[in-house]
Amino acid sequence: MTTTTCDHVSTLPEPAPEARTPEGCEDCLRVGGRWVHLRLCLTCGHVGCCDSSPAKHATAHHHETSHPIVRSFEPGEDWRWCYTDEVIV
């Protein structure tokens, strides 16, 4: 997996926020939905489901908030994605 950098990385809070609901997608849990994989917003800590999930809550969160970067919230994965620049960072 090739990584790059983007200007949005420098806007992330230090330290990164902790997930408020580590047991699943916050939005799916609220409405009784299901998810495939989870993503953690590195601006506010929102946990949403990936684009392979029916509701695509992580992407919806980005569109609602303009928070640019998520990281995988899957065990053993540590990659990050910038929605704004569409790059792995």
Secondary structure as GFF3:
##gff-version 3
##sequence-region A 1 89
A	DSSP	three_ten_helix	7	11	.	.	.	ID=ss1
A	DSSP	alpha_helix	26	31	.	.	.	ID=ss2
A	DSSP	beta_strand	38	41	.	.	.	ID=ss3
A	DSSP	beta_strand	47	49	.	.	.	ID=ss4
A	DSSP	alpha_helix	57	65	.	.	.	ID=ss5
A	DSSP	beta_strand	69	72	.	.	.	ID=ss6
A	DSSP	beta_strand	80	82	.	.	.	ID=ss7
A	DSSP	beta_strand	87	88	.	.	.	ID=ss8
###
